[in-house]
Amino acid sequence: MKKVVVVLLTVFLVLAVAACGSNSSQPAAQPQAQNGSGSQSQTQSSSDSQSKDNTGKTSKVDEIKARGELIVGLSADYPPYESHEIINGEDKIVGFDIDLAQAIADELGVKLHIVDTSFNGLIPMLQANKIDVIISGMTATEERAKSVDFSDIYFSGKNLVLVKKDSNIATIDDLKDKLIAVQLGTTQEAAAQKAGMKTKPINLLTDAVMELKNGKVDAVLATEVVAKKFVSMNDDIKSVYIKELADEGGGSAAAVAKGNKDLVEVINKVLKDLKDSGKYDEMVNKWFGA
């Protein structure tokens, strides 16, 4: 009888120990599950950090790629940088800046979306995040650099004065007491005012040229390639070089909102690639004839 009791007790103890061992092994697996979850969260964090800057905001380049389009602001009254042209019965915006913008969009692997507005409204739109970049023959001045970040210079020139073909205006003295039309918010406006000229700021350069043709202003100040383009389009006006007004104040560059350095890097890479490949020279010859 004692042997039976001993055997039963032994069996009972073995079963009890086995049960305890089984229960203790379940919690032991949970830290692995937590570690696995923690590792996944860490990987996600690491991935997020690649697309965010040190302020925690998503980078501009990643924002553009996620959206699937590059939104470029410009003022399409500025040939040959950009202007409207009827092609196969359809109104298109064409020019050097459009080709450059398309090259940047291609580099990013997204579509190009053009926003045509007044030149004076471009920087406010950029600051309001309504556009990604300004590519509109904008001169990279120190004053503007307080509000935007600029890419490398992509084209430089000088200013010329547009006058009627029969005009005798040839020097700065000839412009005294004359009314000069300038595009609002441009370096040409600043140059004319600095020289003490009487100016009439106008939103669209095409309107300024029309006012010259209609005798409402005596001259128009514009950058060289643009002035020459308007002369080629209008046989009743000519361009005049006046030293005191010739300094454009810098070259043309793309402008992005302050802090979007990643987008500046992409734009500068595109400019370098275009120059290295010879495509840049083709674009200059095509649009500026230089």
Secondary structure in CASP SS format (residue, H / E / C, confidence):
PFRMAT SS
TARGET T0000
AUTHOR 0000-0000-0000
METHOD secondary structure of the structure
MODEL  1
M C 1.00
K H 1.00
K H 1.00
V H 1.00
V H 1.00
V H 1.00
V H 1.00
L H 1.00
L H 1.00
T H 1.00
V H 1.00
F H 1.00
L H 1.00
V H 1.00
L H 1.00
A H 1.00
V H 1.00
A H 1.00
A H 1.00
C H 1.00
G H 1.00
S H 1.00
N H 1.00
S H 1.00
S H 1.00
Q H 1.00
P H 1.00
A H 1.00
A H 1.00
Q H 1.00
P H 1.00
Q H 1.00
A H 1.00
Q H 1.00
N H 1.00
G H 1.00
S H 1.00
G H 1.00
S H 1.00
Q H 1.00
S H 1.00
Q H 1.00
T H 1.00
Q H 1.00
S H 1.00
S H 1.00
S H 1.00
D H 1.00
S H 1.00
Q H 1.00
S H 1.00
K E 1.00
D C 1.00
N C 1.00
T C 1.00
G C 1.00
K C 1.00
T E 1.00
S C 1.00
K H 1.00
V H 1.00
D H 1.00
E H 1.00
I H 1.00
K H 1.00
A H 1.00
R H 1.00
G C 1.00
E E 1.00
L E 1.00
I E 1.00
V E 1.00
G E 1.00
L E 1.00
S C 1.00
A C 1.00
D E 1.00
Y E 1.00
P C 1.00
P C 1.00
Y C 1.00
E E 1.00
S E 1.00
H E 1.00
E E 1.00
I E 1.00
I E 1.00
N C 1.00
G C 1.00
E E 1.00
D E 1.00
K E 1.00
I E 1.00
V E 1.00
G C 1.00
F H 1.00
D H 1.00
I H 1.00
D H 1.00
L H 1.00
A H 1.00
Q H 1.00
A H 1.00
I H 1.00
A H 1.00
D H 1.00
E H 1.00
L H 1.00
G C 1.00
V C 1.00
K E 1.00
L E 1.00
H E 1.00
I E 1.00
V E 1.00
D E 1.00
T C 1.00
S C 1.00
F H 1.00
N H 1.00
G H 1.00
L H 1.00
I H 1.00
P H 1.00
M H 1.00
L H 1.00
Q H 1.00
A C 1.00
N C 1.00
K C 1.00
I C 1.00
D C 1.00
V E 1.00
I E 1.00
I C 1.00
S C 1.00
G C 1.00
M C 1.00
T E 1.00
A C 1.00
T C 1.00
E C 1.00
E C 1.00
R H 1.00
A H 1.00
K H 1.00
S C 1.00
V E 1.00
D E 1.00
F E 1.00
S C 1.00
D C 1.00
I C 1.00
Y C 1.00
F E 1.00
S C 1.00
G C 1.00
K C 1.00
N E 1.00
L E 1.00
V E 1.00
L E 1.00
V E 1.00
K E 1.00
K C 1.00
D C 1.00
S C 1.00
N C 1.00
I C 1.00
A C 1.00
T C 1.00
I C 1.00
D H 1.00
D H 1.00
L H 1.00
K C 1.00
D C 1.00
K C 1.00
L E 1.00
I E 1.00
A E 1.00
V E 1.00
Q E 1.00
L C 1.00
G C 1.00
T C 1.00
T H 1.00
Q H 1.00
E H 1.00
A H 1.00
A H 1.00
A H 1.00
Q H 1.00
K H 1.00
A C 1.00
G C 1.00
M C 1.00
K E 1.00
T E 1.00
K E 1.00
P E 1.00
I E 1.00
N C 1.00
L C 1.00
L H 1.00
T H 1.00
D H 1.00
A H 1.00
V H 1.00
M H 1.00
E H 1.00
L H 1.00
K H 1.00
N C 1.00
G C 1.00
K C 1.00
V C 1.00
D C 1.00
A E 1.00
V E 1.00
L E 1.00
A E 1.00
T E 1.00
E H 1.00
V H 1.00
V H 1.00
A H 1.00
K H 1.00
K H 1.00
F H 1.00
V H 1.00
S H 1.00
M H 1.00
N C 1.00
D C 1.00
D C 1.00
I E 1.00
K E 1.00
S E 1.00
V E 1.00
Y C 1.00
I C 1.00
K H 1.00
E H 1.00
L H 1.00
A H 1.00
D C 1.00
E C 1.00
G C 1.00
G C 1.00
G C 1.00
S E 1.00
A C 1.00
A C 1.00
A E 1.00
V E 1.00
A E 1.00
K C 1.00
G C 1.00
N C 1.00
K H 1.00
D H 1.00
L H 1.00
V H 1.00
E H 1.00
V H 1.00
I H 1.00
N H 1.00
K H 1.00
V H 1.00
L H 1.00
K H 1.00
D H 1.00
L H 1.00
K H 1.00
D H 1.00
S H 1.00
G C 1.00
K H 1.00
Y H 1.00
D H 1.00
E H 1.00
M H 1.00
V H 1.00
N H 1.00
K H 1.00
W H 1.00
F C 1.00
G C 1.00
A C 1.00
END
